[in-house]
Amino acid sequence: MKTKLISSYLILGLILICLSLIYILYPGFRLLTAVLIGLSYFIWGLLIHRQEHTLHLPIVLEYFSLSLLTVIILIFLSLRA
């Protein structure tokens, strides 16, 4: 179980690193990339908690709020650049 969790964190890390590189290197795609970063984190959190049978409404709202905050921050950062 622990190796499954570690591998899922590694997969999330790789996805976020790739999307972050796209965000930095291709300014024309920053809005789309910001949304994809938030969406991937949100979906990843839901899948992990569903797999562990710990998915409840407060957890869904927590992942949603963190994803939304991330997207908002990235969009405002891209508007300043």
Secondary structure by P-SEA (a helix, b strand, c coil): caaaaaaaaaaaaaaaaaaaaaaaacccaaaaaaaaaaaaaaaaaaaaaaaaccccaaaaaaaaaaaaaaaaaaaaaaaac
